Amino acid sequence: MTEAIAYATANGQGPLSVQVDGSIVNQTGQIMTYDSDGNLAPSSENYEGIIDPSLVIDPAPDPVEEVYESRFSTVDDAIAYAEANGQGVLTIQPDGVITNQNLEYMVYDSDGNLAPGGYYQTSPDFIPAPVVADK
């Protein structure tokens, strides 16, 4: 429903709101329905309740980055598989981020494998944890 509202808003339907009873309503009070193309369009019916404009949906919400889990039991196994399957030499940075030879940080893709996720920049406030030597 959120995608349909965002599409309708971006394509000329104006601000839409979802009322407490679940009705999708445009700014003039018309109830929105799905047309034959599957897009939201104004119907001939007007909303009978009190329209609450505070319920307008943000047509461009902040994207939610999906986080995937590793299919490997250890980070070392994930790195070994990635290196053997075309990712090149991977490095674990002092802050724990895994990077490739192009200084791209590595993330787990939807299959649970390591894949480049963007360019790596360490935090300017990063302080590595002290290493305790084994006795």
N, CA, C and O of each residue as an XYZ file, in Angstrom:
540
protein
N       0.824     -1.174      0.000
C       0.000      0.000      0.000
C       0.879      1.252      0.000
O       0.549      2.223     -0.680
N       1.975      1.256      0.734
C       2.844      2.429      0.797
C       3.407      2.758     -0.576
O       3.499      3.928     -0.949
N       3.792      1.713     -1.341
C       4.306      1.944     -2.687
C       3.236      2.546     -3.580
O       3.525      3.445     -4.370
N       2.009      2.065     -3.468
C       0.905      2.590     -4.290
C       0.647      4.053     -3.957
O       0.394      4.858     -4.853
N       0.709      4.400     -2.681
C       0.495      5.789     -2.267
C       1.631      6.665     -2.771
O       1.387      7.764     -3.270
N       2.866      6.198     -2.650
C       4.011      6.973     -3.132
C       3.911      7.189     -4.637
O       4.187      8.286     -5.121
N       3.520      6.159     -5.381
C       3.383      6.270     -6.836
C       2.275      7.256     -7.191
O       2.454      8.102     -8.068
N       1.141      7.154     -6.520
C       0.016      8.046     -6.807
C       0.382      9.491     -6.490
O       0.064     10.398     -7.258
N       1.047      9.705     -5.366
C       1.438     11.060     -4.966
C       2.417     11.650     -5.973
O       2.306     12.820     -6.342
N       3.374     10.841     -6.417
C       4.381     11.313     -7.378
C       3.811     11.516     -8.772
O       4.443     12.165     -9.605
N       2.641     10.980     -9.037
C       2.065     11.066    -10.380
C       0.759     11.854    -10.411
O      -0.163     11.523    -11.155
N       0.696     12.893     -9.598
C      -0.373     13.862     -9.731
C      -1.586     13.713     -8.846
O      -2.521     14.502     -8.982
N      -1.628     12.748     -7.946
C      -2.810     12.585     -7.104
C      -2.782     13.487     -5.869
O      -3.769     13.559     -5.137
N      -1.672     14.171     -5.632
C      -1.573     15.050     -4.467
C      -1.389     14.259     -3.196
O      -1.261     13.035     -3.236
N      -1.374     14.953     -2.051
C      -1.190     14.253     -0.781
C      -2.360     13.332     -0.471
O      -3.521     13.724     -0.595
N      -2.050     12.114     -0.071
C      -3.070     11.127      0.289
C      -2.917     10.794      1.770
O      -1.816     10.857      2.318
N      -4.016     10.444      2.405
C      -3.953     10.054      3.810
C      -4.701      8.748      3.998
O      -5.645      8.441      3.270
N      -4.262      7.985      4.988
C      -4.944      6.756      5.364
C      -5.672      7.072      6.666
O      -5.040      7.318      7.693
N      -6.986      7.065      6.619
C      -7.797      7.428      7.772
C      -7.861      6.276      8.771
O      -7.449      5.156      8.466
N      -8.376      6.555      9.955
C      -8.382      5.560     11.031
C      -9.143      4.292     10.653
O      -8.874      3.225     11.206
N     -10.089      4.393      9.718
C     -10.839      3.201      9.302
C     -10.161      2.472      8.137
O     -10.694      1.485      7.631
N      -8.970      2.963      7.705
C      -8.230      2.326      6.624
C      -8.500      2.913      5.247
O      -7.856      2.515      4.276
N      -9.438      3.852      5.140
C      -9.740      4.478      3.844
C      -8.577      5.360      3.407
O      -8.019      6.113      4.205
N      -8.223      5.256      2.134
C      -7.219      6.148      1.553
C      -8.000      7.294      0.919
O      -8.894      7.071      0.103
N      -7.658      8.517      1.300
C      -8.430      9.689      0.895
C      -7.492     10.737      0.301
O      -6.378     10.930      0.787
N      -7.960     11.424     -0.771
C      -7.158     12.505     -1.333
C      -7.478     13.819     -0.640
O      -8.309     13.862      0.268
N      -6.824     14.884     -1.064
C      -6.966     16.177     -0.389
C      -8.354     16.790     -0.520
O      -8.703     17.675      0.261
N      -9.162     16.342     -1.492
C     -10.522     16.876     -1.639
C     -11.567     15.987     -0.977
O     -12.765     16.255     -1.065
N     -11.104     14.921     -0.311
C     -12.030     14.054      0.413
C     -12.561     12.871     -0.368
O     -13.413     12.133      0.127
N     -12.069     12.681     -1.588
C     -12.508     11.518     -2.370
C     -11.789     10.270     -1.889
O     -10.593     10.304     -1.600
N     -12.524      9.171     -1.805
C     -11.928      7.880     -1.443
C     -11.170      7.365     -2.654
O     -11.682      7.367     -3.774
N      -9.948      6.928     -2.412
C      -9.109      6.403     -3.491
C      -9.341      4.898     -3.615
O      -9.441      4.180     -2.619
N      -9.425      4.444     -4.865
C      -9.565      3.016     -5.154
C      -8.519      2.652     -6.199
O      -7.888      3.525     -6.795
N      -8.345      1.366     -6.409
C      -7.407      0.919     -7.435
C      -8.118      0.892     -8.781
O      -9.218      0.353     -8.904
N      -7.469      1.490     -9.807
C      -8.053      1.471    -11.151
C      -7.670      0.177    -11.872
O      -7.054     -0.710    -11.282
N      -8.037      0.076    -13.144
C      -7.799     -1.160    -13.903
C      -6.316     -1.440    -14.128
O      -5.938     -2.570    -14.438
N      -5.477     -0.422    -13.975
C      -4.029     -0.620    -14.099
C      -3.371     -0.941    -12.762
O      -2.160     -1.153    -12.701
N      -4.165     -0.979    -11.689
C      -3.628     -1.280    -10.368
C      -3.069     -0.067     -9.642
O      -2.350     -0.214     -8.653
N      -3.395      1.142    -10.127
C      -2.927      2.370     -9.492
C      -4.054      3.008     -8.702
O      -5.228      2.821     -9.020
N      -3.696      3.765     -7.668
C      -4.710      4.476     -6.903
C      -5.269      5.627     -7.722
O      -4.527      6.386     -8.346
N      -6.591      5.741     -7.708
C      -7.279      6.811     -8.436
C      -8.491      7.235     -7.629
O      -9.036      6.426     -6.878
N      -8.938      8.503     -7.764
C     -10.106      8.959     -7.012
C     -11.369      8.245     -7.483
O     -11.578      8.052     -8.681
N     -12.195      7.859     -6.535
C     -13.494      7.278     -6.885
C     -14.537      8.386     -6.866
O     -14.214      9.540     -6.580
N     -15.761      8.049     -7.162
C     -16.835      9.043     -7.133
C     -17.390      9.224     -5.725
O     -18.255     10.071     -5.499
N     -16.889      8.424     -4.773
C     -17.385      8.498     -3.395
C     -16.546      9.462     -2.564
O     -15.319      9.488     -2.663
N     -17.231     10.249     -1.749
C     -16.544     11.131     -0.801
C     -16.478     10.446      0.553
O     -17.369      9.682      0.925
N     -15.417     10.729      1.277
C     -15.234     10.161      2.609
C     -16.261     10.789      3.552
O     -16.391     12.012      3.605
N     -16.979      9.964      4.286
C     -18.050     10.435      5.164
C     -17.567     10.829      6.559
O     -18.257     11.555      7.274
N     -16.388     10.353      6.945
C     -15.878     10.667      8.284
C     -15.181     12.011      8.310
O     -15.193     12.753      7.328
N     -14.585     12.309      9.426
C     -13.794     13.532      9.565
C     -12.385     13.219      9.077
O     -11.727     12.310      9.583
N     -11.933     13.983      8.089
C     -10.610     13.743      7.520
C      -9.552     14.304      8.458
O      -9.584     15.477      8.829
N      -8.632     13.456      8.825
C      -7.532     13.861      9.696
C      -6.297     14.067      8.826
O      -5.653     13.091      8.442
N      -5.946     15.333      8.500
C      -4.800     15.585      7.616
C      -3.460     15.183      8.223
O      -2.465     15.091      7.504
N      -3.416     14.942      9.533
C      -2.157     14.521     10.149
C      -1.791     13.094      9.753
O      -0.682     12.639     10.031
N      -2.708     12.389      9.111
C      -2.458     11.005      8.714
C      -1.900     10.885      7.294
O      -1.864      9.791      6.730
N      -1.463     12.019      6.713
C      -0.872     11.989      5.375
C       0.416     11.192      5.430
O       1.238     11.382      6.326
N       0.587     10.300      4.468
C       1.762      9.432      4.423
C       2.885     10.125      3.669
O       2.655     10.747      2.632
N       4.091     10.016      4.188
C       5.262     10.567      3.521
C       5.476      9.790      2.231
O       5.713      8.583      2.274
N       5.395     10.467      1.066
C       5.535      9.733     -0.201
C       6.957      9.263     -0.476
O       7.171      8.418     -1.345
N       7.924      9.796      0.248
C       9.316      9.398      0.041
C       9.966      9.127      1.395
O      10.845      9.876      1.820
N       9.545      8.069      2.069
C      10.151      7.782      3.377
C      11.619      7.406      3.217
O      12.056      6.979      2.148
N      12.360      7.574      4.294
C      13.761      7.189      4.262
C      13.852      5.706      3.937
O      13.144      4.891      4.528
N      14.729      5.356      2.992
C      14.847      3.939      2.637
C      15.388      3.129      3.812
O      16.223      3.602      4.583
N      14.907      1.937      3.925
C      15.386      1.028      4.963
C      16.364      0.071      4.295
O      16.014     -0.662      3.371
N      17.585      0.097      4.781
C      18.594     -0.783      4.208
C      18.418     -2.172      4.787
O      18.425     -2.359      6.003
N      18.260     -3.140      3.905
C      18.104     -4.507      4.375
C      19.448     -5.054      4.823
O      20.477     -4.807      4.194
N      19.426     -5.781      5.890
C      20.635     -6.407      6.414
C      20.439     -7.913      6.302
O      19.448     -8.466      6.778
N      21.396     -8.555      5.668
C      21.307     -9.999      5.473
C      22.288    -10.704      6.399
O      23.305    -10.137      6.797
N      21.975    -11.916      6.728
C      22.818    -12.732      7.596
C      23.771    -13.576      6.755
O      23.487    -13.897      5.601
N      24.887    -13.923      7.348
C      25.845    -14.800      6.691
C      25.317    -16.229      6.679
O      24.624    -16.659      7.601
N      25.654    -16.947      5.627
C      25.299    -18.369      5.592
C      26.441    -19.229      6.140
O      26.351    -20.456      6.178
N      27.509    -18.561      6.560
C      28.683    -19.258      7.067
C      28.692    -19.244      8.582
O      28.118    -18.355      9.210
N      29.354    -20.246      9.169
C      29.374    -20.325     10.626
C      30.397    -19.379     11.243
O      30.268    -19.012     12.410
N      31.419    -18.974     10.474
C      32.404    -18.029     10.990
C      32.724    -16.982      9.917
O      32.495    -17.198      8.727
N      33.256    -15.850     10.367
C      33.683    -14.798      9.442
C      34.828    -15.318      8.569
O      34.894    -15.008      7.379
N      35.724    -16.104      9.160
C      36.844    -16.653      8.394
C      36.349    -17.522      7.237
O      36.910    -17.476      6.142
N      35.300    -18.315      7.475
C      34.728    -19.141      6.399
C      34.139    -18.266      5.295
O      34.299    -18.563      4.111
N      33.458    -17.187      5.685
C      32.862    -16.280      4.701
C      33.944    -15.606      3.869
O      33.800    -15.468      2.654
N      35.030    -15.185      4.521
C      36.135    -14.545      3.812
C      36.806    -15.527      2.865
O      37.085    -15.185      1.716
N      37.067    -16.736      3.331
C      37.718    -17.748      2.485
C      36.876    -18.026      1.246
O      37.413    -18.125      0.143
N      35.563    -18.152      1.416
C      34.675    -18.413      0.273
C      34.690    -17.230     -0.695
O      34.769    -17.420     -1.909
N      34.614    -16.018     -0.164
C      34.599    -14.827     -1.016
C      35.897    -14.693     -1.806
O      35.876    -14.396     -3.001
N      37.028    -14.914     -1.135
C      38.317    -14.809     -1.810
C      38.460    -15.868     -2.894
O      39.035    -15.600     -3.949
N      37.946    -17.063     -2.647
C      38.048    -18.155     -3.623
C      37.056    -18.005     -4.774
O      37.159    -18.712     -5.776
N      36.098    -17.088     -4.637
C      35.052    -16.953     -5.650
C      34.962    -15.545     -6.240
O      33.873    -15.040     -6.511
N      36.126    -14.922     -6.435
C      36.173    -13.699     -7.221
C      36.190    -12.377     -6.487
O      36.209    -11.334     -7.139
N      36.185    -12.364     -5.165
C      36.198    -11.077     -4.466
C      37.614    -10.548     -4.224
O      37.782     -9.431     -3.735
N      38.625    -11.338     -4.560
C      39.994    -10.898     -4.340
C      40.365    -11.002     -2.876
O      39.634    -11.580     -2.072
N      41.524    -10.429     -2.538
C      42.023    -10.487     -1.166
C      41.193     -9.548     -0.301
O      41.009     -8.378     -0.636
N      40.696    -10.069      0.812
C      39.909     -9.274      1.749
C      40.729     -9.004      2.999
O      41.558     -9.821      3.400
N      40.489     -7.848      3.613
C      41.230     -7.428      4.798
C      40.246     -7.033      5.889
O      39.235     -6.382      5.624
N      40.554     -7.437      7.121
C      39.763     -6.962      8.257
C      40.478     -5.728      8.799
O      41.600     -5.819      9.298
N      39.818     -4.577      8.698
C      40.390     -3.308      9.157
C      40.445     -3.280     10.690
O      39.775     -4.082     11.339
N      41.230     -2.372     11.275
C      41.325     -2.293     12.745
C      39.978     -2.079     13.437
O      39.804     -2.463     14.593
N      39.016     -1.461     12.723
C      37.691     -1.250     13.333
C      36.752     -2.424     13.100
O      35.576     -2.356     13.457
N      37.268     -3.516     12.496
C      36.468     -4.722     12.303
C      35.752     -4.811     10.976
O      35.120     -5.828     10.691
N      35.829     -3.775     10.152
C      35.164     -3.770      8.852
C      35.998     -4.578      7.863
O      37.218     -4.432      7.801
N      35.327     -5.431      7.092
C      36.007     -6.223      6.068
C      36.000     -5.407      4.780
O      34.954     -4.916      4.355
N      37.192     -5.261      4.152
C      37.292     -4.520      2.893
C      37.963     -5.371      1.825
O      38.682     -6.326      2.119
N      37.704     -4.991      0.564
C      38.385     -5.660     -0.542
C      39.564     -4.813     -1.009
O      39.881     -3.792     -0.398
N      40.221     -5.241     -2.104
C      41.409     -4.545     -2.593
C      41.100     -3.156     -3.128
O      42.022     -2.364     -3.325
N      39.836     -2.834     -3.368
C      39.431     -1.508     -3.846
C      38.970     -0.600     -2.705
O      38.437      0.484     -2.945
N      39.177     -1.046     -1.467
C      38.735     -0.350     -0.256
C      37.217     -0.161     -0.215
O      36.718      0.852      0.274
N      36.498     -1.150     -0.734
C      35.053     -1.179     -0.582
C      34.750     -2.052      0.628
O      35.341     -3.121      0.784
N      33.836     -1.607      1.484
C      33.479     -2.453      2.622
C      32.599     -3.590      2.120
O      31.868     -3.443      1.141
N      32.680     -4.711      2.798
C      31.951     -5.902      2.391
C      30.722     -6.085      3.274
O      30.772     -5.860      4.484
N      29.627     -6.495      2.655
C      28.376     -6.781      3.356
C      27.918     -8.167      2.930
O      28.417     -8.725      1.953
N      26.973     -8.710      3.665
C      26.393     -9.984      3.240
C      25.258     -9.692      2.274
O      24.380     -8.880      2.568
N      25.271    -10.355      1.114
C      24.198    -10.176      0.139
C      23.021    -11.084      0.496
O      23.046    -11.771      1.518
N      21.999    -11.082     -0.345
C      20.781    -11.837     -0.035
C      21.008    -13.348     -0.016
O      20.184    -14.091      0.516
N      22.128    -13.809     -0.595
C      22.457    -15.238     -0.545
C      23.335    -15.583      0.659
O      23.666    -16.750      0.868
N      23.717    -14.570      1.458
C      24.554    -14.809      2.629
C      26.036    -14.810      2.343
O      26.832    -15.233      3.182
N      26.424    -14.333      1.146
C      27.833    -14.258      0.769
C      28.336    -12.832      0.924
O      27.552    -11.884      0.858
N      29.636    -12.675      1.129
C      30.219    -11.339      1.193
C      30.238    -10.715     -0.192
O      30.587    -11.368     -1.176
N      29.854     -9.424     -0.259
C      29.823     -8.679     -1.515
C      30.143     -7.215     -1.206
O      29.886     -6.749     -0.096
N      30.708     -6.477     -2.188
C      31.021     -5.064     -1.948
C      29.760     -4.265     -1.623
O      28.709     -4.462     -2.234
N      29.884     -3.355     -0.645
C      28.726     -2.572     -0.242
C      28.910     -1.080     -0.394
O      27.936     -0.345     -0.236
N      30.087     -0.592     -0.689
C      30.350      0.841     -0.813
C      31.770      1.131     -0.397
O      32.494      0.236      0.038
N      32.173      2.390     -0.529
C      33.554      2.733     -0.197
C      33.740      2.915      1.301
O      32.931      3.547      1.981
N      34.815      2.352      1.785
C      35.124      2.313      3.221
C      35.763      3.618      3.670
O      36.663      4.141      3.014
N      35.286      4.137      4.798
C      35.927      5.249      5.483
C      35.833      4.950      6.969
O      34.745      4.723      7.499
N      36.963      4.950      7.629
C      36.943      4.698      9.057
C      36.389      5.928      9.768
O      36.490      7.043      9.257
N      35.823      5.730     10.905
C      35.304      6.835     11.704
C      36.476      7.645     12.247
O      37.452      7.066     12.725
N      36.395      8.986     12.182
C      37.509      9.778     12.718
C      37.659      9.633     14.236
O      38.724      9.923     14.782
N      36.609      9.191     14.915
C      36.658      9.030     16.368
C      36.980      7.597     16.788
O      36.945      7.274     17.976
N      37.294      6.732     15.810
C      37.527      5.323     16.129
C      38.811      5.153     16.923
O      39.864      5.667     16.544
N      38.713      4.428     18.023
C      39.876      4.079     18.839
C      39.882      2.552     18.959
O      38.969      1.976     19.550
N      40.907      1.890     18.401
C      40.928      0.428     18.475
C      40.985     -0.060     19.921
O      41.584      0.579     20.786
N      40.356     -1.190     20.159
C      40.402     -1.805     21.491
C      41.817     -2.327     21.738
O      42.463     -2.838     20.823
N      42.291     -2.196     22.966
C      43.634     -2.720     23.259
C      43.648     -4.248     23.130
O      42.686     -4.932     23.481
N      44.742     -4.742     22.629
C      44.908     -6.189     22.475
C      45.605     -6.713     23.723
O      46.659     -6.210     24.114
N      45.013     -7.721     24.341
C      45.601     -8.324     25.541
C      46.386     -9.533     25.092
O      45.853    -10.435     24.447
N      47.675     -9.542     25.444
C      48.539    -10.651     25.045
C      48.241    -11.875     25.901
O      47.999    -11.766     27.103
N      48.263    -13.053     25.256
C      48.081    -14.312     25.988
C      49.330    -14.585     26.823
O      50.452    -14.325     26.389
N      49.118    -15.111     28.022
C      50.280    -15.419     28.884
C      50.544    -16.885     28.916
O      51.477    -17.330     29.585
